[in-house]
């Protein structure tokens, strides 16, 4: 079973993502802040991360950058999510170039679309 680390400070959004992914056979862990995400990454060793850009204490870009600096974090798929950065193409280009994130989802997004992307990244 694949483990997904959901990094989302909004409790409702985190619960929706967690419930949906678990209903489709994934194990989930949830972090609410940037520092919590970094610590949880070290202990949970997720197979994929869904990371909100707007987070307390360290934003999603910083979290992704820190994960990429770890030898074991260089290849973990990361999908950034944002309601603030509303240009998907610009977000994808920035995420791919600067952070090596595999995708960028503009909130609100369709859960089925997110699930398809998760499945592709974990196959």
N, C-alpha and C positions, 0 to 999 in steps of 0.2 A: 504494500500500500504506500502510495506517495504521500509525503507530508508537505503541506503548503503553509508558509508563514504569511499571515495577513497583517500588514502594518497599516493600521487605520485608527485614527483618534476618535472618530464618530462611532459611539457604541452601537447605534442602530445599523449603520452600514456594515460594521464589522460582523455583527450577528447575522445579517442577511447573507453576506458572502460566506461566512463559516457554515451556516445551515445548508446553503445551496450546494457548496462543494462537498460537504459531508454526505448529503443525500445522493451525490454522484460518485461516492466511493473513495473520497480523499480524506486524509486525516488533516486537521488544521490546528494551528497555534495562532494566537493573536497577540500583537504588541500594540500599545497605544501611543508610545512616544519613540523618538529616534533612538535615544540611549537604550530603552527597553528592547527595541528591535535588534540592536547590535548584540546585546547580551543574549537574547533568545536565539539569535542565529548561531551563536557559539555552542549553545547547549542542545538545540533541537536539530541542527544540521538539516534544514529543509531541502526538499528537492526543487522547490520553486518559491519565489516571493512575489506577493502582490503588495506594492508599496505606494501609499498615498504621498503626494508631493508635499502637501501642507500638514506638517506634524509639529507638535510641541518639542522644543529644545534642540532638535536637529531635524532639518527637513528631509524629504525623501531623496533628493539629489545627494545630500551629504551622506545619508545612510548607504545608498548604493555605492558611492565613492569609497566609503570605508570598507564595505563588504568586498569590493573588487581589490582592495589592497591586501586582503588576507589570501594566502596561498589556496586555501580550500574554498574561497569565495569567488575565484576568478571565473568559474564556469557555471555557477548556479543561475538558472534563468530568472530574470527580474522583469516584471511588468509594472511600470509606473502608472499611477492613476491620478487624475486631477480634474477638479471642477473649475479651477482658476485659469489654467492654461487650456484654452478652449480650441486651439488650432491643433488638431490631431497630427497633421503632417509636420508642423513646426516642432511639436512635442516629440514625435518619433525621431525626427532628424537630430534634435538636441540630445535625446536620451541615447540614441545609437552612437553618436559621435563622441560625446563627452563621457558617458557613463557605461557604455556597452550594455544598455538595457535592451531586452529583446522586443519590447512593445510598449506602447503608450495608449492608455484608454482615457477618453474624455468622459467625465461623469456628467449626467447619469448615463450608464451604458447598459446594453442588453445583456442579461446574465447568460443567455445561451451563446452569445458571441464571445463573452469572456471564457466560458467553459470550452468552447471550440479551440480557442487560442491556448488555453492551459493544456488541453489534451495534445495539441500539436507540439508544444514545447517539451512535454514530458515523454513523448513517444521516441 
